[in-house]
Amino acid sequence: MTDHLSRNDLTPQMRTALSLGGRLWERQGMRRVYLNDWHELAGLVIHTSRANLYGELDGQRVPADSCQAAMNAKAYVDSDGLHIHSVKGLPDLPQRLRWAFADAHRKRQTATQLRQR
């Protein structure tokens, strides 16, 4: 596992992703932090029951196939920044994630700067 690695080896964006519940992944010189349940950060709430899957985004119902696509899409942060696959039926969801992640990162950076004073 990668627990022995120093967080100083990660970019600030990668540390933000970890603070949001992300999972560190490394293989063959690549290092990524995958965002678990990233669709929630983007504002998509997914409801599941035995036979029913649907979502809500800004109070609007989202069909099951779009919810499934969002749950299957990967979002991760690496040294180049945030990456996300497109989601069928929800074309603006990746941009919503970028905005939400940028906001979370800005807040984390501000808190870090305040602690250093």
C-alpha positions in Angstrom: 0.0 0.0 0.0 1.1 3.6 -0.3 0.7 4.7 3.3 4.5 5.1 3.7 4.6 7.9 1.2 4.8 11.5 2.4 2.0 13.9 1.7 4.8 16.3 0.8 5.3 14.3 -2.4 1.7 15.1 -3.5 0.5 18.2 -5.3 -1.7 20.6 -3.4 -4.7 19.5 -5.6 -3.9 15.8 -4.8 -3.9 16.6 -1.1 -7.3 18.4 -1.5 -8.7 15.3 -3.3 -7.5 13.1 -0.3 -9.1 15.5 2.1 -12.4 15.0 0.2 -12.2 11.2 0.7 -10.2 10.4 -2.4 -8.1 7.3 -2.7 -4.4 7.3 -3.7 -3.4 5.0 -6.5 0.1 4.5 -7.9 1.4 2.2 -10.6 4.4 2.3 -13.0 5.4 5.9 -12.1 1.9 7.2 -12.3 0.2 8.7 -9.2 -3.4 9.6 -9.0 -6.0 10.4 -6.3 -9.4 9.0 -7.4 -12.4 10.9 -6.1 -14.9 8.5 -4.6 -18.6 9.5 -5.1 -17.4 12.6 -7.0 -21.0 13.0 -8.4 -22.1 14.1 -4.9 -19.5 16.9 -4.9 -20.9 18.0 -8.3 -24.4 18.2 -6.8 -25.9 15.0 -8.1 -27.7 13.0 -5.4 -28.4 9.4 -6.4 -31.2 7.4 -4.8 -31.2 3.7 -4.9 -33.7 1.1 -3.7 -34.2 -2.5 -4.6 -35.7 -1.9 -8.0 -35.4 1.8 -8.4 -32.4 4.1 -9.3 -32.8 7.8 -10.0 -31.0 11.0 -9.2 -31.7 14.6 -8.4 -29.7 17.6 -9.7 -30.9 21.1 -8.7 -34.3 19.6 -7.7 -34.8 18.0 -11.1 -35.1 14.2 -11.5 -32.3 12.5 -13.3 -33.0 9.2 -15.2 -31.4 5.9 -14.1 -29.2 5.6 -17.1 -27.6 9.0 -16.5 -27.1 8.1 -12.8 -25.5 4.8 -13.7 -23.2 6.6 -16.2 -22.2 9.0 -13.4 -21.5 6.2 -11.0 -19.3 4.4 -13.5 -17.4 7.5 -14.6 -14.0 8.0 -13.1 -12.7 11.3 -11.7 -9.1 11.7 -10.5 -6.5 14.3 -9.8 -2.9 13.8 -10.9 0.1 16.2 -11.3 -1.6 17.7 -14.3 -4.9 18.5 -12.5 -8.4 17.2 -12.4 -9.6 14.7 -15.0 -13.1 13.4 -15.4 -14.9 11.3 -18.1 -18.0 12.7 -19.7 -21.3 11.5 -18.4 -24.1 10.5 -20.8 -27.2 12.6 -20.3 -25.5 15.1 -17.9 -23.1 17.1 -20.1 -22.6 19.9 -17.5 -21.7 17.5 -14.6 -18.0 17.5 -15.3 -17.9 21.3 -15.2 -19.9 21.4 -12.0 -17.3 19.0 -10.5 -14.5 21.3 -11.6 -16.2 24.3 -10.0 -16.9 22.4 -6.8 -13.3 21.0 -6.6 -11.8 24.4 -7.3 -13.9 25.9 -4.5 -12.9 23.1 -2.1 -9.3 23.5 -3.0 -9.4 27.3 -2.5 -11.0 26.8 0.9 -8.3 24.3 1.9 -5.5 26.5 0.7 -6.9 29.5 2.7 -7.2 27.3 5.8 -3.6 26.1 5.3 -2.3 29.6 5.0 -4.2 30.8 8.1 -2.7 27.9 10.1 0.8 28.9 9.0 0.5 32.4 10.4 
